[in-house]
């Protein structure tokens, strides 16, 4: 929702494949329109412009439109396209495959990760391939919010000497995301919609009818120059999100205990999650297992959004704090960050 409480349009576009190799190669630019409330924007006109082309299409029943583009100019090192849909303009660059950049694949969906949680542990690998270009220097611009590492120094990588054609970089989101910096919202995938619906059916309560997580859109910019002076550039967005917040109530509490806190946290653009604990005669150890199952479900739900996330935040009250503490002490995974 925007500041007035109205849903707004989310535009996602990607190219498959995301590069050209030689003249005559084709790529499909896939566009998906959706609402911030999870609605599908079908039957909407979209316009794609690029070098010497203007193409029109209408989104289908799933809110998707496709454009076929091709690489015809052997002297071009990249193609820039502009999509216009519902008064929104979005840009996409398809590079000629002399500088191939591949984001880490999400094993849950088979697609590249589009974002990562600022959970103190998660990062996304970026694989760079300059095969055919010979030796050269790869310069990495510092992102606006996160950092890119090329070793284990823990600091921003600036220059990589490319002698073996391939290198792996790591994008780390900032340690904390401030509300004022949120400038995007993650788009629902079919997998995320199914995972969310399943959780709601089992009694889980999400803020604002399970809106998608808010995100900071960061940009990765790379510049490569080989020994012959040929220069190539690459730019792509990556999303940084907050991890989910698990709200664990006390002995006399229930799903309604955290209603006001959930409203507050949701308004601050956190992703608060409410579940029921103390079912039947289960003890704290059993309840910590329930918490573990709920955490695993939320991490899987984030992966369904193509978000890499290894940790959650936990807020526990009274006996809920004991449940969280028991889970943390008994966990061998170290997959959580707790606020008790």
ABEGO torsion letter per residue (X at the ends): XBAAGBBBBBBBBBBOBABBABBGBBBBBBBBBBBAAGBBBBGBBBBBBBBGBBBBBBBBAAGBBBBBBBBABAABABBBBBBBBGGBBBBBBBBBBABBBBBBBBAAAGBBBABBBBAGABBBBBBBBABGAEBBBBBBBBBAABBBBABAAGBBBABBBBAAGBBBBBBBBBABBBAAABABBBBBBAAAAAAAAAAAAAGBBBBGGGBBBBBBBBBBBBBBBBAAGBBBBBBBBBBBBBBBBBBBBBAABBAAAAAAAAAAAAAAGBBBBBBBBGBEABBAAAAAAAAAAAAAAAAAAAAAAGBBBABBBBBBBEAAAAAAAAAAAABAAGABBBBX
